[in-house]
Amino acid sequence: MSRPFYGFISNRCTGTLVSPIGVVEWLPWPRFDGDAVFCRLLDDTQGGFLSTLPLDPILERRQSYVDGTLLLQTGLVTSSGQAVWTDFLPLGRAAFWRRIETDVPLRLICRPTFGFGAANASYELRDDGALFYHPDGSEGIQLHIRGRAEKLEERDAWLVGPGPVDLQLRYAADIIQEGDYLARPLEEGDRVETVTRQYWRGTAVTYHGPWQEWVHQSALTLRGLSYRNNGAMLAAATTSLPEVPGEQRQWDYRYVWVRDGAYGAEALLLAGDTVSCRQFLEFMFNVMDLVEKPYPSPFVCVDGTLVNGERELLWLSGYHGSRPVRVGNAASSQVQGDIEGGLLWLLLRYWRLTGDRTFIRDYWWAVEAQAEWLRSHWQDADASLWEFRDAPRPYTHSRALAWVGLGAAAALALEVLNNRARAVRWRHEQDRIKTTIYDDALQHGGRFTQSFGVPGADAALLTLPLYGFVAVSDPIFRRTLALIEAELVQDGLVFRYRQDPLGHPPYPFTLAGFWLARVYLRQGRMAEADAVIGRHAELATELKLFAEHVDAESGEPHGNFPQLFPHAGLVTALMERQRVARGAPLWRLP
């Protein structure tokens, strides 16, 4: 039931969304978390866009990635002929390319705005295109056109083609200081495209098995969501794409969540990319707070600075009328108790797979700071991984991840430093955490619950056996799984929970389905795991991309897009499936 949706391209500094007919409707510049110059995605009239559409009605369309890369090709067919173009963002440059081969003339419209549509662009016509700039001169975009082009009466419109046409957009944050950069002649398109293609082709993973194309595409997407300068990994490429159109569940995910990034880095590690994993770990350790909670905010900007709350862009109508459009995220002030544990788990996996003793020794201060905070604060109430905006509670998943973090730190203390005293100290606290969680489960019919003292489950409990906190054969987990299957699983898809302060989430959470598949793998239920994975692959977009949620009936993606979580979940699940198929044991924390 795959359906057409936006294509995603990236140069690992920013990312673009391109509609199924090739209209660029989302592009923040110069970074993922910057202001968008094209944001028609969030407002049909005020948001800027770039389009090259034929004059005649479109009879057919097709879209695909080129040769396993993040270069996106769009083809349109009319009664008069066809047009095909390739879009890409070159590495190391604030630029966008569109390379066109067309039998028919195309109407080019380039309509950037600044500040998410708050300011219309001023305009200067140039010999080979135009300069669009903020009225105060603070930023600008140069459009270069090479090929047949005729200026139309509209100030931002041209007729281009037939024949080959190259379009390039260059962005500069200060058009006075960087005017020379904008005025440079258009580069040779063949060379820029070749170099960009070679870069992405060099990032392929070594996986052979079922859903191979999905694994390769998800790994590419994870790399596309990472910031090239430092290895930071974004939760998603967009802001304010709603979980539920017309309601208020829309947030800005263009930041580096510790939890989400750790999931993504673990997936790439399992796929053989140890460098990206190490880069992400190093970035996270170097934004730690060594005085109080290691991560006082659950996420940071791509440069490591803190996000300062949340604001609403009231002049934008929102995606399909879903208001408000938000920039920033109020969850920046939340306490989330699971994130340090998840990062220590990732570090232990990195150590076990690479034996990089020097890295662990160099960052031992980070291990100790996180483990000591977990030892002292695991009983604190928090907002959970679901970022509930009501009063904090003692969530089971958060406490279990404290157990994970302390266990990972203890293992590193023994294996890398031979420090028995530290390992004993942290494992003693591990035992206390496990006893507390089991005692609470016994108060609720022998089942784990979403939070202490409150009956009912959530999908996060599926992760407990994935870390080795509990065996899949444990009676308490089996009863918990039965409850999750009865209340949260529907046709192979998994809802994260059934109720929160905003009401009833109507769509399944894509990552949770991959958690369920991994649980089934551990239970030896390969056919059921395959059915769950296959159901999710079926509901990916035609370009094999996932959003945060999906409509089980229509296949329509919901929430920010593309989302790191499900792509990481798919890669991890299939890497584990590969091990099961070979008879190799699955890794867990002892």
VEXDREN-2710 file (C-alpha; in Angstrom, 1 decimal):
% VEXDREN-2710
k/r/px/py/pz
1/MET/0.0/0.0/0.0
2/SER/3.0/2.3/-0.5
3/ARG/1.9/5.8/-1.5
4/PRO/3.7/8.8/-3.0
5/PHE/4.8/11.3/-0.5
6/TYR/7.8/13.7/-0.3
7/GLY/11.3/12.7/-1.3
8/PHE/14.1/13.6/1.0
9/ILE/17.5/14.8/0.0
10/SER/20.4/16.0/2.2
11/ASN/24.0/17.2/2.2
12/ARG/24.2/16.5/5.9
13/CYS/24.0/20.2/6.7
14/THR/20.4/20.7/5.7
15/GLY/17.7/18.7/4.0
16/THR/15.0/19.3/1.4
17/LEU/11.6/17.8/0.8
18/VAL/10.4/17.4/-2.8
19/SER/6.8/16.7/-3.7
20/PRO/5.8/13.7/-5.9
21/ILE/5.7/16.0/-8.9
22/GLY/9.0/17.6/-8.1
23/VAL/8.1/20.8/-6.3
24/VAL/10.6/21.8/-3.6
25/GLU/8.4/22.7/-0.6
26/TRP/10.8/22.5/2.3
27/LEU/14.4/23.8/2.6
28/PRO/15.8/25.4/5.8
29/TRP/19.1/27.2/5.2
30/PRO/22.0/27.0/6.1
31/ARG/21.3/24.2/8.7
32/PHE/18.6/21.7/9.4
33/ASP/17.4/23.7/12.3
34/GLY/17.5/27.1/10.5
35/ASP/14.7/29.2/9.1
36/ALA/13.1/27.7/5.9
37/VAL/13.4/29.6/2.7
38/PHE/11.0/27.2/1.0
39/CYS/8.1/26.2/3.4
40/ARG/5.0/25.8/1.2
41/LEU/4.8/22.5/3.1
42/LEU/3.4/24.6/6.0
43/ASP/1.4/27.2/4.1
44/ASP/0.2/27.0/0.5
45/THR/0.3/30.7/-0.1
46/GLN/2.9/32.3/2.2
47/GLY/5.5/29.5/2.1
48/GLY/8.1/29.7/-0.7
49/PHE/8.8/27.0/-3.2
50/LEU/10.6/26.0/-6.4
51/SER/8.8/24.3/-9.3
52/THR/9.5/23.4/-12.9
53/LEU/6.2/22.1/-14.2
54/PRO/5.1/21.6/-17.8
55/LEU/2.4/23.8/-19.4
56/ASP/0.2/20.8/-20.3
57/PRO/-1.5/18.6/-17.8
58/ILE/0.6/15.8/-16.2
59/LEU/-0.5/12.4/-17.4
60/GLU/2.1/10.2/-15.6
61/ARG/4.7/10.8/-12.9
62/ARG/7.5/8.8/-11.4
63/GLN/10.1/9.4/-8.7
64/SER/13.1/7.4/-7.5
65/TYR/16.5/7.7/-5.9
66/VAL/19.4/7.4/-8.3
67/ASP/21.6/4.3/-7.9
68/GLY/21.3/3.9/-4.2
69/THR/22.1/7.5/-3.4
70/LEU/20.2/10.6/-2.0
71/LEU/20.0/12.1/-5.5
72/LEU/16.3/12.2/-6.4
73/GLN/15.0/11.8/-9.9
74/THR/11.5/13.0/-10.9
75/GLY/9.9/12.3/-14.3
76/LEU/6.7/13.8/-15.7
77/VAL/4.8/12.9/-18.9
78/THR/2.4/15.1/-20.8
79/SER/0.6/14.7/-24.1
80/SER/3.4/16.7/-25.7
81/GLY/6.4/14.9/-24.2
82/GLN/8.3/14.3/-21.0
83/ALA/10.6/16.0/-18.6
84/VAL/13.1/14.3/-16.2
85/TRP/15.3/16.0/-13.6
86/THR/17.7/15.1/-10.8
87/ASP/17.8/17.1/-7.6
88/PHE/20.7/17.0/-5.1
89/LEU/22.4/19.1/-2.4
90/PRO/26.2/19.1/-3.0
91/LEU/28.4/18.3/0.0
92/GLY/30.1/21.1/1.7
93/ARG/28.1/23.9/0.1
94/ALA/25.0/25.9/0.8
95/ALA/23.5/25.1/-2.6
96/PHE/20.8/23.2/-4.4
97/TRP/21.0/21.7/-7.9
98/ARG/18.3/20.7/-10.4
99/ARG/19.5/19.1/-13.6
100/ILE/16.8/18.9/-16.3
101/GLU/16.3/17.1/-19.6
102/THR/13.0/18.0/-21.2
103/ASP/11.1/17.6/-24.4
104/VAL/8.7/20.3/-23.5
105/PRO/9.0/23.9/-22.1
106/LEU/8.6/24.1/-18.4
107/ARG/7.4/27.0/-16.3
108/LEU/10.1/27.7/-13.7
109/ILE/8.9/29.5/-10.5
110/CYS/11.5/30.3/-7.9
111/ARG/9.8/32.0/-4.9
112/PRO/11.9/32.0/-1.7
113/THR/10.8/33.8/1.4
114/PHE/12.7/34.5/4.6
115/GLY/12.0/33.8/8.2
116/PHE/9.5/31.0/7.4
117/GLY/7.5/33.2/5.1
118/ALA/7.6/36.3/7.4
119/ALA/9.5/38.4/4.8
120/ASN/9.0/38.3/1.1
121/ALA/12.2/38.4/-1.0
122/SER/13.5/41.5/-2.7
123/TYR/14.6/40.9/-6.2
124/GLU/17.3/41.8/-8.8
125/LEU/17.3/40.3/-12.3
126/ARG/20.7/38.9/-13.3
127/ASP/22.0/37.8/-16.7
128/ASP/21.7/34.1/-15.9
129/GLY/18.9/34.3/-13.3
130/ALA/18.1/36.4/-10.3
131/LEU/19.2/37.4/-6.8
132/PHE/16.6/37.1/-4.1
133/TYR/17.5/38.7/-0.8
134/HIS/16.0/39.6/2.5
135/PRO/15.0/43.3/2.5
136/ASP/17.5/44.0/5.3
137/GLY/20.3/42.4/3.3
138/SER/20.9/39.8/6.0
139/GLU/20.7/36.8/3.6
140/GLY/20.2/36.0/0.0
141/ILE/19.7/33.3/-2.7
142/GLN/21.2/33.4/-6.2
143/LEU/19.4/31.5/-8.9
144/HIS/21.6/30.5/-11.8
145/ILE/20.0/29.1/-15.0
146/ARG/22.1/27.4/-17.7
147/GLY/20.2/26.4/-20.9
148/ARG/17.3/27.8/-22.9
149/ALA/15.4/30.3/-20.7
150/GLU/12.9/33.1/-21.3
151/LYS/11.9/35.6/-18.6
152/LEU/8.1/35.8/-18.1
153/GLU/6.2/38.8/-16.8
154/GLU/6.0/37.4/-13.2
155/ARG/9.1/38.5/-11.4
156/ASP/9.9/35.0/-10.2
157/ALA/8.9/33.1/-13.3
158/TRP/10.8/31.9/-16.5
159/LEU/10.0/29.5/-19.4
160/VAL/12.9/27.0/-19.6
161/GLY/13.6/24.3/-22.1
162/PRO/13.1/22.3/-24.3
163/GLY/16.6/20.7/-24.0
164/PRO/19.0/20.4/-21.1
165/VAL/18.7/23.0/-18.3
166/ASP/20.7/23.3/-15.1
167/LEU/19.4/25.3/-12.2
168/GLN/21.5/26.1/-9.1
169/LEU/20.5/28.0/-6.0
170/ARG/23.2/29.4/-3.8
171/TYR/22.6/30.6/-0.3
172/ALA/24.6/33.2/1.7
173/ALA/23.9/34.4/5.2
174/ASP/25.3/37.8/4.5
175/ILE/24.9/39.0/0.9
176/ILE/27.1/42.0/1.5
177/GLN/30.1/40.0/2.8
178/GLU/29.4/37.0/0.6
179/GLY/28.3/38.6/-2.6
180/ASP/31.3/37.3/-4.5
181/TYR/30.2/33.7/-3.6
182/LEU/26.7/34.3/-5.0
183/ALA/28.1/35.9/-8.1
184/ARG/30.4/33.1/-9.1
185/PRO/29.5/31.5/-12.5
186/LEU/27.5/28.3/-12.6
187/GLU/29.8/25.3/-12.0
188/GLU/30.1/22.3/-14.3
189/GLY/27.0/20.3/-13.4
190/ASP/28.4/16.9/-14.5
191/ARG/31.3/17.1/-12.1
192/VAL/29.3/18.3/-9.1
193/GLU/26.7/15.6/-9.7
194/THR/29.3/12.9/-10.1
195/VAL/31.2/13.8/-6.9
196/THR/27.9/13.9/-5.0
197/ARG/26.8/10.6/-6.4
198/GLN/30.1/9.0/-5.5
199/TYR/29.9/10.2/-2.0
200/TRP/26.5/8.6/-1.3
201/ARG/27.5/5.4/-3.2
202/GLY/30.4/5.1/-0.8
203/THR/28.1/4.8/2.2
204/ALA/26.3/1.6/1.3
205/VAL/25.9/-1.0/4.0
206/THR/26.8/-4.7/3.7
207/TYR/23.5/-6.4/4.2
208/HIS/22.1/-9.2/2.1
209/GLY/18.7/-10.7/3.0
210/PRO/15.0/-9.9/3.0
211/TRP/14.0/-6.2/2.6
212/GLN/17.5/-5.4/1.4
213/GLU/16.5/-2.3/-0.4
214/TRP/14.7/-1.0/2.7
215/VAL/17.8/-1.5/4.8
216/HIS/20.0/0.3/2.3
217/GLN/17.5/3.2/2.0
218/SER/17.0/3.5/5.8
219/ALA/20.8/3.6/6.4
220/LEU/21.1/6.3/3.7
221/THR/18.3/8.2/5.4
222/LEU/20.0/8.0/8.8
223/ARG/23.2/9.4/7.3
224/GLY/21.1/12.1/5.6
225/LEU/19.7/13.0/9.0
226/SER/23.2/13.4/10.5
227/TYR/25.1/16.7/10.7
228/ARG/28.4/16.3/8.8
229/ASN/30.4/18.7/10.9
230/ASN/30.1/16.7/14.1
231/GLY/28.1/13.5/13.6
232/ALA/25.0/14.8/15.4
233/MET/21.8/12.9/14.4
234/LEU/18.4/14.7/14.0
235/ALA/15.1/13.2/15.1
236/ALA/13.5/14.4/11.9
237/ALA/14.0/16.8/9.0
238/THR/10.9/18.9/9.6
239/THR/8.8/20.8/12.0
240/SER/5.0/20.9/12.6
241/LEU/4.0/18.0/10.4
242/PRO/1.0/16.9/12.5
243/GLU/0.5/13.5/14.1
244/VAL/-3.2/14.2/13.6
245/PRO/-4.1/16.7/10.9
246/GLY/-6.3/19.5/12.2
247/GLU/-5.4/19.0/15.8
248/GLN/-2.5/20.3/17.9
249/ARG/0.0/17.4/18.0
250/GLN/2.7/19.0/15.9
251/TRP/6.2/19.7/17.1
252/ASP/9.6/20.7/15.9
253/TYR/11.9/17.7/15.6
254/ARG/14.9/19.3/13.8
255/TYR/17.1/18.8/16.8
256/VAL/19.5/16.2/18.2
257/TRP/17.7/14.1/20.8
258/VAL/20.1/12.0/22.9
259/ARG/17.7/9.0/22.8
260/ASP/16.9/9.2/19.1
261/GLY/20.4/9.8/18.0
262/ALA/21.6/6.8/20.1
263/TYR/19.1/4.6/18.3
264/GLY/20.3/5.9/14.9
265/ALA/24.0/5.5/15.8
266/GLU/23.4/2.0/17.1
267/ALA/21.7/1.1/13.8
268/LEU/24.6/2.4/11.8
269/LEU/27.1/0.6/14.1
270/LEU/25.3/-2.7/13.5
271/ALA/25.3/-2.0/9.7
272/GLY/29.1/-1.6/9.9
273/ASP/29.5/2.1/10.2
274/THR/31.7/2.4/13.3
275/VAL/32.9/5.9/12.3
276/SER/29.4/7.5/12.4
277/CYS/28.7/5.8/15.8
278/ARG/32.0/7.1/17.3
279/GLN/31.4/10.6/15.9
280/PHE/27.9/10.7/17.5
281/LEU/29.2/9.5/20.9
282/GLU/32.0/12.1/20.8
283/PHE/29.5/14.9/20.0
284/MET/27.2/13.9/22.8
285/PHE/30.0/13.6/25.4
286/ASN/31.2/17.0/24.5
287/VAL/27.9/18.7/25.2
288/MET/27.5/17.1/28.6
289/ASP/26.9/19.0/31.8
290/LEU/29.4/17.8/34.4
291/VAL/27.9/19.6/37.3
292/GLU/24.2/18.6/37.4
293/LYS/22.2/16.2/35.2
294/PRO/24.5/15.2/32.3
295/TYR/21.8/16.1/29.8
296/PRO/19.6/18.8/31.4
297/SER/17.7/19.0/28.2
298/PRO/16.8/15.9/26.2
299/PHE/18.0/17.5/23.0
300/VAL/20.3/20.2/21.6
301/CYS/20.7/22.1/18.3
302/VAL/23.0/20.5/15.7
303/ASP/25.9/22.6/17.0
304/GLY/25.4/21.5/20.6
305/THR/23.8/24.6/21.9
306/LEU/20.6/24.4/24.0
307/VAL/17.2/25.0/22.4
308/ASN/15.5/28.0/24.0
309/GLY/11.9/26.9/24.4
310/GLU/9.2/27.1/21.8
311/ARG/7.4/29.7/19.7
312/GLU/4.4/29.7/17.4
313/LEU/4.5/31.1/13.8
314/LEU/1.1/32.5/13.8
315/TRP/1.2/33.8/10.2
316/LEU/1.4/30.2/8.8
317/SER/-1.7/28.2/8.2
318/GLY/0.0/24.9/8.9
319/TYR/0.1/21.6/7.0
320/HIS/-3.5/20.8/5.9
321/GLY/-4.6/23.6/8.3
322/SER/-2.9/22.1/11.4
323/ARG/-2.0/24.9/13.6
324/PRO/0.0/26.1/15.4
325/VAL/3.2/25.9/13.5
326/ARG/6.0/25.5/16.1
327/VAL/9.7/26.4/16.0
328/GLY/11.7/25.2/19.0
329/ASN/10.3/22.7/21.4
330/ALA/9.0/23.2/25.0
331/ALA/10.3/19.7/25.9
332/SER/13.7/21.3/26.2
333/SER/13.0/21.9/29.9
334/GLN/11.8/18.4/30.6
335/VAL/13.7/15.9/32.8
336/GLN/13.9/12.6/30.9
337/GLY/15.5/9.9/33.0
338/ASP/16.2/7.3/30.3
339/ILE/18.6/9.1/28.0
340/GLU/21.9/8.6/29.9
341/GLY/21.2/4.9/30.2
342/GLY/20.6/4.6/26.4
343/LEU/23.8/6.4/25.6
344/LEU/25.9/4.2/27.9
345/TRP/24.3/1.2/26.3
346/LEU/25.5/2.5/22.9
347/LEU/29.0/3.1/24.2
348/LEU/29.2/-0.5/25.5
349/ARG/28.0/-1.8/22.1
350/TYR/30.6/0.3/20.4
351/TRP/33.3/-1.0/22.7
352/ARG/32.3/-4.7/22.3
353/LEU/32.2/-4.4/18.5
354/THR/35.4/-2.3/18.0
355/GLY/37.7/-2.9/21.0
356/ASP/38.5/0.9/20.9
357/ARG/40.1/1.0/24.4
358/THR/41.6/4.5/23.8
359/PHE/38.2/6.0/23.1
360/ILE/36.7/4.6/26.3
361/ARG/39.7/5.7/28.4
362/ASP/39.7/9.2/26.9
363/TYR/36.0/9.6/27.7
364/TRP/35.9/7.8/31.0
365/TRP/34.9/11.0/32.8
366/ALA/31.7/11.0/30.7
367/VAL/31.0/7.4/31.7
368/GLU/31.5/8.1/35.4
369/ALA/29.5/11.3/35.4
370/GLN/26.4/9.6/33.8
371/ALA/26.6/6.5/35.9
372/GLU/26.9/8.5/39.1
373/TRP/23.9/10.6/38.2
374/LEU/21.9/7.5/37.4
375/ARG/22.9/5.9/40.7
376/SER/21.7/8.9/42.6
377/HIS/18.6/9.9/40.6
378/TRP/17.0/6.8/39.1
379/GLN/14.1/7.1/41.5
380/ASP/13.2/10.7/40.3
381/ALA/9.9/11.2/38.4
382/ASP/10.3/12.3/34.8
383/ALA/8.4/13.0/31.6
384/SER/9.3/9.6/30.0
385/LEU/10.5/9.0/26.5
386/TRP/7.0/10.1/25.3
387/GLU/7.6/13.6/26.6
388/PHE/4.3/13.9/28.4
389/ARG/3.6/17.6/29.2
390/ASP/1.7/16.9/32.5
391/ALA/3.2/16.2/35.9
392/PRO/6.3/13.9/36.0
393/ARG/5.8/10.3/37.1
394/PRO/7.9/7.3/38.0
395/TYR/8.0/5.6/34.5
396/THR/9.0/2.0/34.3
397/HIS/11.0/2.5/31.0
398/SER/13.0/5.3/32.5
399/ARG/14.0/3.3/35.6
400/ALA/14.8/0.2/33.5
401/LEU/17.1/2.4/31.3
402/ALA/18.9/3.5/34.5
403/TRP/19.4/-0.2/35.2
404/VAL/20.8/-0.5/31.6
405/GLY/23.1/2.5/32.0
406/LEU/24.6/1.3/35.3
407/GLY/25.1/-2.2/33.9
408/ALA/26.9/-0.8/30.9
409/ALA/29.1/1.4/33.0
410/ALA/29.9/-1.5/35.3
411/ALA/30.8/-3.7/32.3
412/LEU/33.1/-1.0/30.9
413/ALA/34.7/-0.5/34.3
414/LEU/35.7/-4.1/34.4
415/GLU/36.5/-4.8/30.8
416/VAL/38.4/-1.5/30.0
417/LEU/39.8/-0.3/33.4
418/ASN/39.7/-3.5/35.5
419/ASN/38.1/-1.3/38.2
420/ARG/36.1/-3.8/40.4
421/ALA/35.2/-1.2/43.0
422/ARG/33.3/0.9/40.5
423/ALA/31.6/-2.1/38.9
424/VAL/30.4/-3.4/42.3
425/ARG/29.1/0.0/43.3
426/TRP/27.0/0.4/40.1
427/ARG/25.8/-3.2/40.1
428/HIS/24.6/-2.9/43.6
429/GLU/22.3/-0.1/42.5
430/GLN/21.3/-2.1/39.5
431/ASP/20.0/-4.8/41.8
432/ARG/17.9/-2.2/43.8
433/ILE/16.4/-0.9/40.5
434/LYS/15.4/-4.4/39.3
435/THR/13.9/-5.3/42.7
436/THR/11.8/-2.1/42.7
437/ILE/10.5/-2.6/39.2
438/TYR/9.6/-6.3/39.9
439/ASP/7.9/-5.3/43.2
440/ASP/5.7/-2.8/41.3
441/ALA/4.8/-5.4/38.7
442/LEU/3.7/-7.9/41.4
443/GLN/1.3/-5.2/42.6
444/HIS/-0.4/-5.2/39.1
445/GLY/-1.2/-8.8/38.5
446/GLY/2.4/-9.7/37.6
447/ARG/2.7/-7.3/34.7
448/PHE/5.0/-4.4/34.1
449/THR/3.2/-1.1/33.8
450/GLN/3.8/2.2/32.1
451/SER/4.4/4.0/35.4
452/PHE/4.6/2.9/39.0
453/GLY/1.3/2.6/40.8
454/VAL/-0.8/3.0/37.7
455/PRO/-2.2/-0.1/35.8
456/GLY/-1.8/-0.3/32.0
457/ALA/1.0/-0.8/29.5
458/ASP/2.8/1.2/26.9
459/ALA/4.9/0.1/23.9
460/ALA/8.1/1.2/25.6
461/LEU/7.9/-2.0/27.8
462/LEU/8.7/-4.0/24.6
463/THR/12.3/-2.7/25.0
464/LEU/12.9/-4.4/28.3
465/PRO/14.0/-7.7/26.9
466/LEU/15.9/-6.0/24.1
467/TYR/18.4/-4.7/26.7
468/GLY/18.4/-7.9/28.7
469/PHE/16.5/-6.4/31.7
470/VAL/14.1/-9.4/31.5
471/ALA/14.1/-12.6/29.5
472/VAL/11.4/-13.0/26.9
473/SER/10.4/-16.2/28.7
474/ASP/9.9/-14.5/32.0
475/PRO/6.2/-15.0/33.1
476/ILE/5.9/-11.3/34.0
477/PHE/7.1/-10.2/30.6
478/ARG/4.9/-12.8/28.9
479/ARG/1.9/-11.4/30.6
480/THR/3.0/-7.9/29.8
481/LEU/3.4/-8.8/26.1
482/ALA/-0.1/-10.4/26.1
483/LEU/-1.5/-7.2/27.4
484/ILE/0.3/-5.1/24.8
485/GLU/-0.8/-7.4/22.0
486/ALA/-4.4/-7.2/23.2
487/GLU/-4.5/-3.4/23.8
488/LEU/-1.9/-1.8/21.5
489/VAL/-1.3/-4.1/18.6
490/GLN/-3.5/-3.9/15.5
491/ASP/-2.9/-5.7/12.2
492/GLY/0.9/-5.9/12.9
493/LEU/1.1/-2.2/13.9
494/VAL/1.7/-0.9/17.4
495/PHE/0.2/2.1/19.2
496/ARG/2.6/3.7/21.7
497/TYR/-0.3/3.9/24.3
498/ARG/-4.0/4.5/24.3
499/GLN/-4.4/7.8/26.1
500/ASP/-2.4/10.9/27.0
501/PRO/-3.2/14.5/28.2
502/LEU/-4.1/15.5/24.6
503/GLY/-6.5/12.6/24.2
504/HIS/-6.4/9.4/22.1
505/PRO/-3.5/9.0/19.6
506/PRO/-5.3/7.5/16.6
507/TYR/-2.3/6.2/14.6
508/PRO/0.3/3.5/15.3
509/PHE/3.9/4.5/16.2
510/THR/6.2/3.1/13.5
511/LEU/9.2/2.5/15.7
512/ALA/7.2/0.4/18.2
513/GLY/6.4/-2.1/15.4
514/PHE/10.1/-2.9/15.0
515/TRP/10.4/-3.3/18.8
516/LEU/7.7/-5.9/18.6
517/ALA/9.4/-7.7/15.7
518/ARG/12.6/-7.9/17.7
519/VAL/10.8/-9.4/20.7
520/TYR/9.3/-12.0/18.4
521/LEU/12.8/-12.8/17.1
522/ARG/13.9/-13.5/20.6
523/GLN/11.0/-15.7/21.2
524/GLY/11.8/-17.8/18.1
525/ARG/8.7/-16.5/16.3
526/MET/10.4/-15.7/13.0
527/ALA/7.3/-15.9/10.8
528/GLU/5.5/-13.4/13.1
529/ALA/8.5/-11.1/13.2
530/ASP/8.6/-11.2/9.4
531/ALA/4.9/-10.4/9.2
532/VAL/5.4/-7.3/11.3
533/ILE/8.4/-6.1/9.4
534/GLY/6.6/-6.8/6.1
535/ARG/3.6/-4.9/7.2
536/HIS/5.7/-1.8/8.0
537/ALA/7.6/-2.1/4.7
538/GLU/4.3/-2.2/2.9
539/LEU/3.2/1.0/4.6
540/ALA/6.5/2.9/3.8
541/THR/6.2/5.6/1.1
542/GLU/7.1/4.6/-2.5
543/LEU/10.6/5.9/-1.8
544/LYS/10.8/3.6/1.3
545/LEU/10.7/6.4/3.8
546/PHE/8.8/6.5/7.1
547/ALA/7.2/9.2/9.2
548/GLU/6.6/9.0/13.0
549/HIS/3.1/7.5/12.6
550/VAL/1.1/5.9/9.8
551/ASP/-2.5/5.5/8.9
552/ALA/-3.0/1.7/8.7
553/GLU/-5.9/2.0/6.2
554/SER/-4.6/4.6/3.8
555/GLY/-0.9/4.3/4.3
556/GLU/-0.7/8.1/4.8
557/PRO/2.4/9.2/6.8
558/HIS/1.7/11.3/9.9
559/GLY/4.1/13.4/12.0
560/ASN/7.5/14.8/11.1
561/PHE/9.2/13.3/8.1
562/PRO/11.4/11.5/7.5
563/GLN/11.7/10.3/11.1
564/LEU/14.9/8.8/12.4
565/PHE/13.2/6.4/14.8
566/PRO/11.6/3.9/12.3
567/HIS/14.6/3.9/10.0
568/ALA/16.8/3.0/12.9
569/GLY/14.3/0.4/14.0
570/LEU/14.1/-1.2/10.6
571/VAL/17.9/-1.5/10.3
572/THR/18.4/-2.8/13.8
573/ALA/15.5/-5.4/13.5
574/LEU/16.9/-6.7/10.2
575/MET/20.4/-6.9/11.3
576/GLU/19.2/-8.9/14.3
577/ARG/17.1/-11.1/12.0
578/GLN/20.2/-11.8/9.9
579/ARG/22.0/-13.0/13.1
580/VAL/19.0/-15.2/14.0
581/ALA/18.9/-16.7/10.5
582/ARG/22.6/-17.6/10.8
583/GLY/22.2/-19.1/14.2
584/ALA/24.2/-16.4/16.0
585/PRO/23.1/-15.2/19.4
586/LEU/21.5/-11.8/19.9
587/TRP/23.5/-9.3/22.0
588/ARG/22.1/-8.2/25.3
589/LEU/23.3/-6.7/28.5
590/PRO/24.2/-9.6/30.9
END
